[in-house]
Amino acid sequence: MEIQKFLNCLSKLHTSQTVVLKFKESGLTGLHRLHELIKSSDEIEIYDGGKILIYAVLASGRWEGTANQKYRLSNLQDADKSMLMAIARDVDSIEVYDKHGAKGLSSRRQKVKNEAANILIGQILSKDVTDDVTNWGIQCNGSLVHNDGLPALKFDLLLDDDVVTSILLDGWSGQIMVNGRIEDEVFNQPKQIQRIIRDSLESIAESMTA
């Protein structure tokens, strides 16, 4: 797997989320490196009997089926970067195990991705929300973009053509960023983004009437 994309994916994770690494057929070296990383860290957790499975695969030197190439872990994003970069070379894919509300944006089919984006934008920018925005003479738009090589929805609040608030919803992990600051929640419902928009409107209104 491309190293930078692997690191980008990990950077999008919330502390409550777990990921599934799938190793390449030729990736036993990466599995060995992951084993060493787990042993050296008190933070990384491995699930579903993965620790025993690693011992078995490394002892035999064979995967014995594609199911044994997959491992679910947490807190991998906090591990040593150089070790992660070395492991990435032997990783075939990385996926978020936990469900979130923006998962459809990560579809490999562009049509499905576009449909998911249009549905989410319509749900978030509902009539009530757009009415609240326009009543203050502010514009709000939503669009499907790519951020760090990953699909995302971008919502901008504009006042006199200047962006006053920018919200980024990562489609791979459900991470929410507001003006570059990561929110301490994973996206599950449109009302989360709507709340951020309305909070921003209040701040803008206060500055306009001060």
N, C-alpha and C positions, 0 to 999 in steps of 0.2 A: 504494500500500500504506500501511496505517496506520503512521505514523512510529515510534511507540513500540514496536509489535510488531516492526518491522524492527530496531530497536536491541536489543530483548530477544533476538531470534534471534542476532544477532551476539555478544551477551554470553555466549551458551552455548557458543561454539565453542572447541574445543581448538586449540592452535597448529598441530597436524598436519593439521587438517581444511581442506577447501576447500568453497566454496559455489557454487551456480549461481544467478545473478541472471537473471530474465526480465523484460525491460522491456515496458511497455505499448505498444500500437500508437502512442499519442500521446507516447511517452517519449523522443524523440530528444534533448530538452534534458538529461534525466538521463544519457543515454549520453555526451553531451558533457562533463558534469560528472564522470563516472567517468573519462573520458579525461584530463581535467585533474588529477584526483586521482592517477591512476597515474603521470603525468609528474612530479608533485611529491613522490612517495614512493619511497624505496629498498626499502621493505618489501613493498609489495603486488605480488603476482605474478599474471599472467594466463596462462591455458593454452589449448591446442588452437588456436593461431593466432588467438587473440582480439584481439591488438593490431593485426594486419593487417586483421582484419575490422572493427574499430572505425573505422580510417582509411577503409575502403571505404564503410561505411554513412554516416559523416559527410560524406564527399565527395559522395555521391550524394543525400543527404537522404532516402533511402528504405531500408526494411528489406529489401525484396526477399525476403520469406518469414519465417515465424515462427522458423525455426532461427537466423536472424541476430539475434534478440532475446535470445538466451541467451549468457551469458558465465561462465566458471568462474574463480574467483579465490581467493587465499589472503591471510591477514593483513589482511583488510578491517576486522576488529574493532578494530584499533589505529589506524585512520585518524582524521582530524579529525572530531569529532562533528557540527559544523555542516554540513560537506560531506556527510556521510552522511545527515543529515536532509533535505537538499535533494535528494539522489539518490533517497531513499525515495519521494518523491512520484510518481516516474515508474516505479517498480518494480511489476511485476504480482505476482511471487512470488519467494521465496528458499527454496532447498532445500539441505540438506547433500548433497554429492556422494558422500562416502565412506560405506561401509556401517558400521553399528553394530548392536548386539544389541537395541536398544529401538525400532527403526524402526517396528514395527507399531503403536506407541502414537500415531503421527502420522497414522494413517489418517483420511480424511474421513468414513468410515462408522463411526458410533458402535458398531454391533454388532461390527465387526472390531476396533475399538479396545478394547472391553470384553473380547473374547476374548483379545487379545494381552496385556492386563493380567493377566487371570486365569491365563494360562499362565506368564507370568514370575513372578508372585507365588508360584505353586505350585512352580516350579523353584527359586526362591531360598529360600523357607521350606520346604525339604524336611523330611522326618521327622527326619533327623539334626540339622539346625539347630534345629528347634523343640524337640527333646528337650534339646539343650544349653542352650537358653534357659530352658525351664521348670524344669530341674534346679536353677537358681539362683533360682527364684522370681520370674523376670522375665517380662514379657509382651512379645510382639513382634507387630505387625500391619502389614499392607501394604495400601495403597489407591491407587486412581487419583485423582489430583488435577489441578488446573490451577495452574501457577506462572508468573507473569508472562504469563498468557494462553496458555501452552503446556502440553500434556499431560505429566504426570510421574507416577512411582510414588513414594510416600512410605512409608518404613519407620521405625516408631518403636519403640524399646526403652523399656519403662516399668517403673519400680521404685516400688511403692507409689503408683501412678497418676501419678507424675512422669516426664516424658520425660527420659531420661538421654542418649539418642543418637537423632538424627534424620538419616536418610539420604534424599536426594532424587535420583532418577534421571530426568534429562530425556529425554523421548521424542523430541524433535526432533533433538537433537545427540548424545545418549548421555552427556552430562556427568554426573558423579557429584559430589554435594556431601555432606559430612558435617559436621553442626552448622554449616552456613553456609560451610564451607571447601571450596574446589574441589579435587578430587583430580587428580593429574597423570596421568590415564588416561581413556580413553573406554571405555564399557561394551561388552563383547563377549560375556561369559559370566557366568552366575549366580554362579560361584565367586568373582568379584570382590566382589560384595555380601556373599556368605557370609563371606569373609575379614574384611571390615569389621565384620560383626556379631560374629564370634568374637573379633576383637581388642578390640572394645568390651566384650564379656563378661569378658575377662581383666582389663581396667582396672576394671570394676565389682567383680569378685571381689576384686581386690587392695584396693580401698577398703573393701569390706565386712569383710575379714579383718584389716585393718591394726590 
